[in-house]
Amino acid sequence: MSFFFSRSSQRTRSGRWFYVIFMCQQAVEKLCKGLYTLYIDDNVPRIHNISQIFACFEEKLSVVADDDKYKLFDSLSAYYLINRYPDFNKSINQYVNKTEAEDLLLKTREVFSWLLTLKP
């Protein structure tokens, strides 16, 4: 976990803000899919919507995700872009700024740590 976040922090110096957010999305999605596997089974849905994945196993948890967590899940899911369109990925980087990337990185760190506490 610390490797992911330290490398992402280094990326912010390069100005690749979209990449930072995309990696945040990937980290949270993969962790939620891992939790899905622990709570449901290993037939994880082939989707990238973090809120939908989380909702599948949320009822099995002793805690409930608040609206802020679902908002973050939705924000991050919006950045799952389609590795199939590299030209689009290059052009979108100009629309993602440093402030947005740093804010989402901070929130991702918090929710990632929280998700780790949900392991059975």
Buried (B, 14 or more C-beta within 10 A) or exposed (E): EEEBBEEBEEBBEEBBBBBBBBBBBBBBBEBBBBBBEBBBEEEBEEEBBBBBBBBBBBEEEEEEBEEEBBEBBEBBBEBBBEEEEEEEBEEBBEEBEEEBBBEBBEBBBEBBEEBEEBEE
